[in-house]
Amino acid sequence: MRNLSLFTKNTKLIPVEINDAEFIYSLRIDSRLNKHISTINGTVIEQAEWIEDYKKREENNEEFYFIIKRTDNDEKIGTIRLYNITKDDGFCWGSWILNDDKMKSSAIESAYLIYKFGFLHKNYKYSYFQVDKKNKEVIAFHKKTGATIIKEDDVNFHFEFYVENFIRLREKYSKYF
């Protein structure tokens, strides 16, 4: 993944490295940013150990974790991850956090890039993900991008997003890409 080039006008995805542990940890413990993601226990050192284990999964094409950066100043602004790849070529994505240094377009650009990676670089057929029902802003975002709610449980809406949705997304928001 070292030569992977994933970028839009304002945003780029860079594969996570062990030296990103402190940044990732700071995002995950920030109470303003972690309301709708799995809780984290431990320390920066344990985050680095988790990344070390993750790099083995990346090497085996089991999951892919990225730092989201701005292209104008190379500043780290968040994370996004592709994981739980299915036998029928589906992928889940999440661990999506953007900090206060993001740009207005960072959400659409980073979502576009994770879809681009999944559909064009890895040739997966669809994406699936869950969103906490309380996370109204993110639910509205995904509906606007073309994702479809396929079911719900007590806590989450479950979405799917296909290559066709990606093509429409790319056309609809092309000014950002």
Sine and cosine of phi, psi and omega as CSV:
sin_phi,cos_phi,sin_psi,cos_psi,sin_omega,cos_omega
0.00,0.00,-0.02,1.00,-0.07,-1.00
-0.87,0.49,-0.57,0.82,-0.04,-1.00
-0.99,-0.10,0.17,0.98,-0.01,-1.00
-0.93,0.38,0.72,-0.69,0.00,-1.00
-0.85,-0.53,0.98,-0.22,0.02,-1.00
-0.85,-0.53,0.97,-0.25,0.00,-1.00
-0.48,-0.88,0.39,-0.92,0.13,-0.99
-0.82,-0.57,-0.25,-0.97,-0.03,-1.00
-0.86,0.50,-0.66,0.75,-0.13,-0.99
-0.88,-0.47,-0.11,0.99,-0.19,-0.98
-0.67,-0.75,0.56,-0.83,0.13,-0.99
-0.63,-0.78,0.45,-0.89,0.07,-1.00
-0.94,-0.33,0.76,-0.65,0.00,-1.00
-0.85,-0.53,0.76,-0.65,0.03,-1.00
-0.82,0.57,0.68,-0.73,0.02,-1.00
-0.89,0.45,0.63,-0.78,0.10,-1.00
-0.81,-0.58,0.27,-0.96,-0.04,-1.00
-0.84,0.55,-0.58,0.81,-0.02,-1.00
-0.95,0.31,0.02,1.00,0.11,-0.99
-1.00,0.01,-0.02,1.00,-0.11,-0.99
-0.83,0.56,-0.71,0.71,-0.04,-1.00
-0.90,0.44,-0.68,0.73,0.03,-1.00
-0.89,0.45,-0.74,0.67,-0.01,-1.00
-0.88,0.47,-0.70,0.71,0.01,-1.00
-0.86,0.51,-0.69,0.73,-0.01,-1.00
-0.88,0.47,-0.59,0.81,0.06,-1.00
-0.93,0.37,-0.72,0.69,-0.13,-0.99
-0.94,0.33,-0.40,0.92,0.02,-1.00
-0.99,-0.11,-0.06,1.00,-0.01,-1.00
-0.97,0.25,0.92,-0.39,-0.09,-1.00
-0.89,0.46,-0.37,0.93,0.05,-1.00
-0.97,0.24,-0.40,0.92,-0.10,-0.99
-0.96,-0.28,-0.31,0.95,-0.17,-0.99
-0.96,-0.26,0.28,0.96,-0.07,-1.00
-0.87,0.49,-0.54,0.84,-0.14,-0.99
-0.87,-0.49,0.37,0.93,0.05,-1.00
-0.85,-0.53,0.23,-0.97,0.00,-1.00
-0.90,0.44,0.61,-0.79,-0.03,-1.00
-0.95,0.31,0.40,-0.91,0.00,-1.00
-0.85,-0.52,0.68,-0.73,0.13,-0.99
-0.88,-0.48,0.38,-0.92,0.08,-1.00
0.94,-0.35,-0.40,-0.92,-0.17,-0.99
-0.76,-0.65,0.08,-1.00,0.09,-1.00
-0.87,0.50,-0.61,0.79,0.01,-1.00
-0.88,0.47,-0.68,0.73,0.03,-1.00
-0.92,0.39,-0.55,0.83,0.09,-1.00
-0.89,0.45,-0.67,0.74,0.03,-1.00
-0.89,0.45,-0.64,0.77,0.04,-1.00
-0.90,0.43,-0.64,0.77,0.05,-1.00
-0.87,0.48,-0.69,0.72,0.01,-1.00
-0.89,0.45,-0.64,0.77,0.03,-1.00
-0.86,0.51,-0.70,0.71,0.07,-1.00
-0.91,0.41,-0.66,0.75,0.02,-1.00
-0.85,0.53,-0.66,0.75,-0.05,-1.00
-0.85,0.53,-0.48,0.87,0.09,-1.00
-0.93,0.37,-0.65,0.76,0.03,-1.00
-0.92,0.39,-0.60,0.80,0.07,-1.00
-0.88,0.47,-0.71,0.70,0.01,-1.00
-0.85,0.52,-0.54,0.84,0.01,-1.00
-1.00,0.00,0.16,0.99,-0.02,-1.00
0.85,0.52,0.58,0.82,0.00,-1.00
-1.00,-0.09,-0.49,0.87,0.06,-1.00
-0.30,-0.95,0.29,-0.96,-0.09,-1.00
-0.60,-0.80,0.82,-0.57,-0.10,-0.99
-0.86,-0.51,0.73,-0.68,-0.09,-1.00
-0.79,-0.62,0.52,-0.85,0.25,-0.97
-1.00,0.00,0.71,-0.70,0.09,-1.00
-1.00,-0.07,0.79,-0.62,0.00,-1.00
-0.81,-0.59,0.45,-0.89,0.17,-0.99
-0.98,0.20,0.59,-0.81,0.04,-1.00
-0.99,0.11,-0.37,0.93,-0.06,-1.00
-0.97,0.25,-0.54,0.84,-0.04,-1.00
-0.73,-0.69,0.09,1.00,0.03,-1.00
0.89,0.45,0.33,0.94,-0.02,-1.00
-0.98,0.22,0.68,-0.73,0.08,-1.00
-0.95,0.31,0.78,-0.63,-0.02,-1.00
-0.81,-0.58,-0.07,1.00,0.00,-1.00
0.12,-0.99,-0.19,-0.98,0.01,-1.00
-0.67,-0.74,0.37,-0.93,0.10,-0.99
-0.38,-0.92,0.57,-0.82,-0.11,-0.99
-0.64,-0.77,0.62,-0.78,0.11,-0.99
-0.93,-0.35,0.78,-0.63,-0.10,-0.99
-0.39,-0.92,-0.07,-1.00,0.01,-1.00
0.74,0.67,0.84,0.55,0.02,-1.00
-0.96,0.29,0.75,-0.66,-0.09,-1.00
-0.99,-0.11,0.27,-0.96,0.02,-1.00
-0.90,0.44,-0.43,0.90,0.01,-1.00
-0.99,-0.12,0.45,0.89,0.12,-0.99
0.91,0.41,0.63,0.78,0.16,-0.99
-0.98,-0.20,0.33,-0.94,0.08,-1.00
-0.61,-0.79,0.56,-0.83,0.12,-0.99
-0.99,-0.14,0.50,-0.87,0.13,-0.99
-0.66,-0.75,0.48,-0.88,-0.04,-1.00
-0.02,-1.00,-0.58,-0.81,-0.12,-0.99
0.76,0.65,0.56,0.83,-0.12,-0.99
-1.00,-0.02,0.95,-0.31,0.00,-1.00
-0.73,-0.69,0.73,-0.68,0.11,-0.99
-0.83,-0.56,0.76,-0.65,-0.03,-1.00
-1.00,0.03,-0.09,-1.00,-0.07,-1.00
-0.94,0.35,-0.22,0.97,0.00,-1.00
-1.00,0.06,0.05,1.00,0.01,-1.00
-0.91,0.41,0.29,-0.96,0.11,-0.99
-0.99,-0.14,0.21,-0.98,0.02,-1.00
-0.83,0.56,-0.57,0.82,-0.08,-1.00
-1.00,-0.04,0.04,1.00,-0.09,-1.00
-0.88,0.48,-0.60,0.80,-0.02,-1.00
-0.91,0.41,-0.79,0.62,-0.03,-1.00
-0.91,0.42,-0.61,0.80,-0.02,-1.00
-0.94,0.35,-0.67,0.74,-0.01,-1.00
-0.94,0.34,-0.61,0.79,0.07,-1.00
-0.89,0.45,-0.71,0.70,0.05,-1.00
-0.83,0.55,-0.70,0.72,-0.06,-1.00
-0.92,0.39,-0.61,0.79,0.02,-1.00
-0.94,0.35,-0.59,0.80,0.10,-0.99
-0.91,0.41,-0.68,0.73,0.02,-1.00
-0.85,0.53,-0.71,0.71,0.03,-1.00
-0.87,0.49,-0.75,0.66,-0.04,-1.00
-0.91,0.42,-0.72,0.70,-0.09,-1.00
-1.00,0.10,-0.67,0.74,-0.10,-0.99
-1.00,-0.08,-0.60,0.80,-0.02,-1.00
-1.00,0.06,-0.59,0.81,-0.06,-1.00
-0.96,-0.28,-0.16,0.99,0.03,-1.00
0.88,0.47,0.54,0.84,0.10,-0.99
-0.96,0.28,0.36,-0.93,-0.12,-0.99
-0.99,-0.11,-0.48,0.88,-0.01,-1.00
-0.40,-0.92,0.26,-0.97,0.05,-1.00
-0.85,-0.52,0.53,-0.85,0.09,-1.00
-0.67,-0.74,0.51,-0.86,-0.01,-1.00
-0.27,-0.96,0.27,-0.96,0.00,-1.00
-0.88,-0.48,0.57,-0.82,0.07,-1.00
-0.74,-0.67,0.76,-0.65,0.06,-1.00
-0.82,0.57,0.76,-0.66,-0.03,-1.00
-0.85,0.52,-0.42,0.91,0.01,-1.00
-0.98,0.21,-0.25,0.97,-0.08,-1.00
-1.00,0.03,0.93,0.38,-0.12,-0.99
-0.85,0.53,-0.64,0.77,-0.04,-1.00
-0.89,0.46,-0.69,0.73,-0.02,-1.00
-0.96,0.29,-0.58,0.82,0.08,-1.00
-0.87,0.50,-0.74,0.67,0.02,-1.00
-0.88,0.48,-0.65,0.76,0.03,-1.00
-0.85,0.52,-0.77,0.64,-0.05,-1.00
-0.91,0.42,-0.62,0.78,0.06,-1.00
-0.88,0.47,-0.66,0.75,0.00,-1.00
-0.90,0.44,-0.52,0.86,-0.01,-1.00
-0.99,0.16,-0.19,0.98,0.04,-1.00
0.94,-0.34,0.03,1.00,0.04,-1.00
-0.94,0.34,0.50,-0.86,-0.05,-1.00
-0.89,-0.46,0.72,-0.69,0.12,-0.99
-0.97,0.25,0.84,-0.55,-0.02,-1.00
-0.97,-0.24,-0.36,0.93,0.08,-1.00
-0.22,-0.98,0.13,-0.99,0.07,-1.00
-0.56,-0.83,0.40,-0.91,0.12,-0.99
-0.81,-0.59,-0.23,-0.97,-0.05,-1.00
-0.89,0.46,-0.49,0.87,-0.13,-0.99
-0.95,-0.32,-0.65,0.76,-0.20,-0.98
-0.84,-0.54,0.43,-0.90,0.33,-0.95
-1.00,-0.08,0.64,-0.77,0.02,-1.00
-0.94,-0.33,0.83,-0.56,-0.08,-1.00
-0.93,-0.36,0.39,-0.92,0.23,-0.97
-0.75,-0.66,0.45,-0.89,-0.04,-1.00
-0.52,-0.85,0.79,-0.61,-0.11,-0.99
-0.92,-0.38,0.19,-0.98,0.01,-1.00
-0.79,0.61,-0.65,0.76,0.01,-1.00
-0.87,0.50,-0.64,0.77,0.07,-1.00
-0.90,0.44,-0.63,0.78,0.02,-1.00
-0.88,0.47,-0.69,0.73,0.00,-1.00
-0.88,0.47,-0.69,0.72,0.04,-1.00
-0.91,0.41,-0.63,0.77,0.04,-1.00
-0.87,0.49,-0.71,0.71,-0.01,-1.00
-0.87,0.49,-0.64,0.77,0.02,-1.00
-0.95,0.33,-0.70,0.71,-0.07,-1.00
-0.90,0.44,-0.63,0.78,-0.09,-1.00
-0.93,-0.38,0.44,0.90,-0.11,-0.99
-0.84,0.55,-0.45,0.89,-0.02,-1.00
-0.89,0.45,-0.33,0.94,0.02,-1.00
-1.00,-0.03,-0.25,0.97,-0.15,-0.99
-0.96,-0.27,0.00,0.00,0.00,0.00
